[in-house]
């Protein structure tokens, strides 16, 4: 009898989500990241997001939730996925090398007080590390999302969320679930403030 791979994957996903919800330190880190992003947006700063592969898609997804809306109609906020400008990606990649595709954009778009959210399941992506170094040099707040094998990414981050898995698809699922929670927290907080005015 062959194994039901879909059920096995869902079981592993559920187990990782349960580990996340039961880890007070992880939840505290996610809340702190939400607070940092909220403070930046409230101050008129922006959120820059970068990642490779599936994490590039997640970067775009998160940016869309911030600029458009998560669940409620409200004013748009500034978020840019550094994965979307094909002219910038190809020209920077061609002229400076792929390692610089995000760092160069951080250099051009990032300002002190902005937040860079860097997604790397391995924690070793050279272009993500370069972007974080560039962000630090410019006074951006640096946030990393990684998996259990990527904790060294923390050396470049003010705040690091480590998914309790080393399986790339599961890590990415946790990242997106936590990002959705952060979007909800940010949106609810700003909506409460708007209602008081």
PyMOL commands that set and color helices and strands:
alter all, ss='L'
color gray80, all
select helices_A, chain A and resi 5-21+24-42+54-67+86-96+98-100+103-109+126-137+148-156+168-196
alter helices_A, ss='H'
color red, helices_A
select strands_A, chain A and resi 47-51+79-81+115-119+141-146+159-162
alter strands_A, ss='S'
color yellow, strands_A
deselect
rebuild
show_as cartoon
